[in-house]
Amino acid sequence: MAALCPVCQQVMEQVSDHFHCSHCHGYYRQEAECPDCGKPLQVLKACGAVDYFCQHGHGLISKSRVHYSYLPRV
């Protein structure tokens, strides 16, 4: 699934640890959000696997259910 710019809705390219929109020249970071409560998820990385955990009572979240938002890179 392509990452779309939150400003102009054009496809962004991933550059290292962030995304860049060549159309509006924005730089964004990706944030994983819980599909149940919309709060940021804790990303757990171990042995090449990535898991997502909701600290607000929803437990482990399957990566197929994770919602992503793109926030301005600071």
C-alpha atoms as one frame of an Amber mdcrd trajectory, in Angstrom:
protein
   0.000   0.000   0.000   1.422   3.367  -1.008   1.936   6.130   1.547  -0.093
   9.171   0.502   0.906  12.708   1.434  -1.508  14.136   4.047  -1.392  17.543
   2.295  -1.638  16.862  -1.456  -2.571  13.129  -1.530   0.318  12.256  -3.885
   2.349   9.071  -3.381   5.371   9.651  -1.127   8.692   7.855  -1.238  10.332
   6.355   1.825  13.734   7.845   2.572  15.546   6.137   5.436  13.310   6.594
   8.517  10.847   9.096   7.014   8.723   9.851   3.942   9.193  12.629   1.379
   6.593  14.118  -0.942   8.292  15.382  -4.102   5.092  17.167  -5.151   4.689
  19.539  -2.160   8.205  18.960  -0.740   6.965  17.817   2.682   8.802  15.458
   5.039   6.738  13.158   7.240   7.208  10.473   9.853   4.942   7.455   9.976
   3.055   6.700  13.187   1.254   3.426  13.884  -2.166   3.879  15.510  -4.535
   1.446  17.210  -7.552   0.697  14.991  -9.783   0.488  18.097  -8.896   3.675
  20.009  -6.779   5.698  17.542  -3.921   6.187  20.019  -0.255   5.612  19.077
   0.955   2.019  19.302   4.176   0.843  20.873   6.310  -0.792  18.196   8.152
  -3.900  19.388  11.039  -5.120  17.236  12.884  -8.381  17.928  14.650 -10.946
  15.756  13.455  -9.310  12.540   9.794  -9.354  13.591   7.696  -6.237  14.224
   4.753  -6.361  16.613   2.381  -3.626  17.764   1.035  -3.175  21.293  -1.742
  -0.853  22.471  -1.000   0.486  25.941  -4.632   1.581  26.310  -6.191  -1.828
  26.922  -6.346  -3.409  23.468  -3.193  -5.544  23.790  -1.318  -6.907  20.798
  -2.561  -5.597  17.461  -2.073  -7.526  14.234  -0.031  -5.565  11.708  -2.805
  -6.099   9.156  -5.130  -4.021  11.408  -2.713  -1.174  12.165  -3.652   2.288
  10.858  -0.860   4.655   9.839  -0.822   8.417   9.969   1.820  10.681   8.535
   2.902  13.554  10.751   5.241  16.419   9.898   8.828  15.432  10.621  10.376
  17.530  13.361
